[in-house]
Amino acid sequence: MSLTQRQQGAITLASGGLLMGTLGIFVEEAQLGALTLVFFRCLFGFLSLAAYCAWKGFFTRAHFTRRTVALALISGVLMVTQWVGFFDAIHRTSIAVATVVFHVQPFWVVLIGAALFNERLGMDRLGWIATAFVGLVLASGVAATENLQGHASYLIGIGEALVGSVLYASVTLIAKGLGNLRPHLLTLAQCAVGVVCLPFIAPLTAVHIGPMQWFWLVGMGVLHTGLSYVLIYGALPKLSTPIIAVLLFVYPLTAIVVDALVYGRTLSMLQLAGMALIVVASLGVNLGWPLLSVLRPGGRVRRQVD
């Protein structure tokens, strides 16, 4: 039985999310600093995406105007900085915590977009955003004092993941302004920025890399920057917003499971409750759920039509 285009898109997007959910293992097992990790992610990601874009014939002159190149390079600086902060946050906290904190970025997109373009948010969206940030406090573990006593590094990691989510939201808004530029080319430009700039910040001459570490580094670039982005970008045009909103949470949920199974680091019930609030709030914002109707006894959620 052949699959419909929507079913193919759903499977592809879920596969990309599952793959991205294993990124933390590669970050932890490579046992290198965040700057070094990001450099090699950019290097091998650039090579794999360049090969794919050449194969698909994406390198056409129409895509490379002064404006698109300038915006792509700016987004590259933001994205590479975000990757460095996120990887260091994993080292300082855990795969699950860093990933969950990072995934409040859709709400930053809404807030920054409203500030820049004078968009009216409305009480429902503001309520969902407030719910998400309550969930963030719970999911981060900041509410659990045992995580904070004498653990300044943990708080720094939370801050890095949170700042990274703001930077990624900014990249998302820049991408919206690039019109028809293929997202594969945008990611390629972002990787190029990392390859060119990071060696000046963190020279690699003193870094000793063992054979097994190379496996994790190559995998991080080819799998989590090449293959996963191709899967995700290829799936999005085939799906409606409600389906995308749900399936995008395959990534953080996979990261939570991976962290528990591989490293034995499980989230507390309070943190899981926070994650649930973030998921529900994200769906509420993306699907336009009226918050007051959700909270009112006997209230009904408006049904969305694809």
Secondary structure, 3 states (H helix, E strand, C coil): CCCCHHHHHHHHHHHHHHHHCCHHHHHHHHCCCHHHHHHHHHHHHHHHHHHHHHHHCCCCHHHCCHHHHHHHHHHHHHHHHHHHHHHHHHHHCCHHHHHHHHCCHHHHHHHHHHHHHCCCCHHHHHHHHHHHHHHHHHHHCCCCHHHCCCCHHHHHHHHHHHHHHHHHHHHHHHHHCCCCCCHHHHHHHHHHHHHHHHHHHCCCCCCCCCHHHHHHHHHHHHHHHHHHHHHHHHHHHHCCHHHHHHHCCHHHHHHHHHHHHHHCCCCCHHHHHHHHHHHHHHHHHHHCCCHHHHHCCCCCCCCCCC
